[in-house]
Amino acid sequence: MPRARLFRLAGAIMLIVAFVLPCIAFMGAAGDLLPDQDPTPEMLKEQAAADFRFGVAVAVSCALIAGGLIAFIYAYKQGQPGKVRNNT
């Protein structure tokens, strides 16, 4: 498989995972992220943990978006027609 095609595939997979990951994290913690009128200390701990997990998912998603875009740019530069490459 040519290197440009491999990087294009890896970039696409990274971008797909980057957009799905926060959605899954939000759906899993949607009930815990909503505030209650009179929360107990245990509920506050659960809300803080759910908020932290969602923040981590968003941070990982941002890193995956950056990696996917870098992979697409690299694949574009490697796969340009007419470009002379030294394959030694």
C-alpha positions in Angstrom: 0.0 0.0 0.0 1.5 3.4 -0.9 2.5 5.6 1.9 0.1 8.4 0.9 -2.9 6.1 0.8 -2.0 4.7 4.2 -1.8 8.1 5.8 -5.0 9.1 4.1 -6.7 6.1 5.6 -5.2 6.7 9.1 -6.3 10.3 8.9 -9.8 9.4 8.1 -10.0 6.9 10.9 -8.6 9.4 13.4 -11.2 12.0 12.3 -14.1 9.6 12.6 -13.0 8.5 16.0 -12.4 12.1 17.0 -16.0 13.1 16.2 -17.6 10.0 17.7 -15.7 9.9 21.0 -17.2 13.0 22.6 -20.7 12.0 21.5 -20.3 8.6 23.2 -18.9 10.2 26.4 -21.8 12.7 26.5 -24.4 10.1 26.0 -22.9 8.0 28.7 -22.8 10.8 31.2 -25.7 13.0 30.2 -27.7 12.2 33.3 -24.7 12.9 35.6 -23.9 16.2 33.9 -27.3 17.7 34.5 -27.4 19.5 37.9 -30.0 18.6 40.5 -31.8 21.0 42.8 -30.7 19.4 46.0 -27.7 17.1 45.3 -26.2 14.9 47.9 -22.4 14.8 48.3 -22.3 11.4 46.4 -24.2 13.0 43.5 -21.7 15.9 43.4 -18.8 13.4 43.3 -20.5 11.5 40.4 -21.1 14.8 38.6 -17.5 15.9 39.0 -16.2 12.5 37.8 -18.6 12.6 34.8 -17.4 16.1 34.0 -13.8 15.1 34.2 -14.3 12.1 31.9 -16.1 14.3 29.3 -13.2 16.8 29.5 -10.7 14.0 28.9 -12.8 12.7 25.9 -12.8 16.2 24.4 -9.1 16.6 24.9 -8.3 13.3 23.3 -10.7 14.2 20.5 -8.8 17.5 19.8 -5.5 15.6 19.7 -7.0 13.1 17.2 -8.4 15.9 15.0 -4.9 17.5 14.9 -3.3 14.1 14.1 -5.9 13.4 11.4 -5.4 16.7 9.7 -1.6 16.3 9.8 -1.9 12.9 8.3 -4.2 14.3 5.5 -1.7 17.1 4.8 1.2 14.7 4.7 -0.7 12.3 2.4 -1.6 15.2 0.1 2.0 16.3 -0.1 3.2 12.8 -0.8 0.6 12.0 -3.4 0.9 15.1 -5.6 1.0 14.2 -9.3 4.2 15.2 -11.1 6.3 15.3 -8.0 9.6 13.6 -8.3 10.3 11.4 -5.3 13.6 9.7 -4.5 12.6 6.1 -3.5 16.1 4.9 -2.5 
